[in-house]
Amino acid sequence: MSGLDYETVARFAQQGGTLYFAAIFAAGVAYALWPKHKEAFQRLAQLPLEKDESDNV
């Protein structure tokens, strides 16, 4: 046999998926915490609190 039984493939897929998720999560956190994006995130955080014309309907 070649050594690629179900358990080997399943373990590889689980570990690979975990590493992939961790990399994507770390990239998202880095993007959110990057100093260049701070002003945009602060502006977007205040957006639900702003009053607009549709509030009078």
C-alpha positions in Angstrom: 0.0 0.0 0.0 1.1 3.6 -0.6 0.5 4.9 2.9 -2.3 7.2 1.9 -5.1 5.6 3.9 -8.1 7.5 5.2 -6.6 8.4 8.5 -3.5 10.0 6.9 -5.6 12.0 4.4 -8.1 13.1 7.1 -5.3 14.2 9.5 -3.6 16.2 6.7 -6.9 17.9 5.8 -7.6 18.8 9.4 -4.2 20.2 10.0 -4.1 22.0 6.7 -7.5 23.5 7.2 -6.5 24.7 10.7 -3.4 26.3 9.4 -5.3 27.9 6.5 -8.0 29.3 8.9 -5.3 30.6 11.2 -3.5 32.4 8.3 -6.7 34.0 7.0 -7.7 35.0 10.6 -4.3 36.6 11.2 -4.5 38.5 7.9 -7.9 39.8 8.9 -6.7 40.9 12.3 -3.6 42.5 10.8 -5.8 44.4 8.3 -8.2 45.6 11.0 -5.4 46.8 13.3 -3.2 48.4 10.6 -2.7 52.1 11.5 -3.5 53.2 8.0 -7.1 51.9 8.3 -7.8 53.5 11.8 -9.6 56.6 10.5 -11.9 54.6 8.1 -12.9 52.2 10.9 -13.6 55.0 13.3 -15.8 56.7 10.7 -17.7 53.5 10.0 -18.2 52.8 13.7 -20.0 56.1 14.0 -22.2 55.5 10.9 -25.1 53.9 12.8 -25.3 56.8 15.2 -25.7 59.5 12.5 -29.1 60.9 11.8 -30.3 60.9 8.2 -33.4 61.8 6.2 -34.9 58.3 6.4 -35.4 58.7 10.2 -38.3 61.0 9.6 -40.4 58.5 7.6 
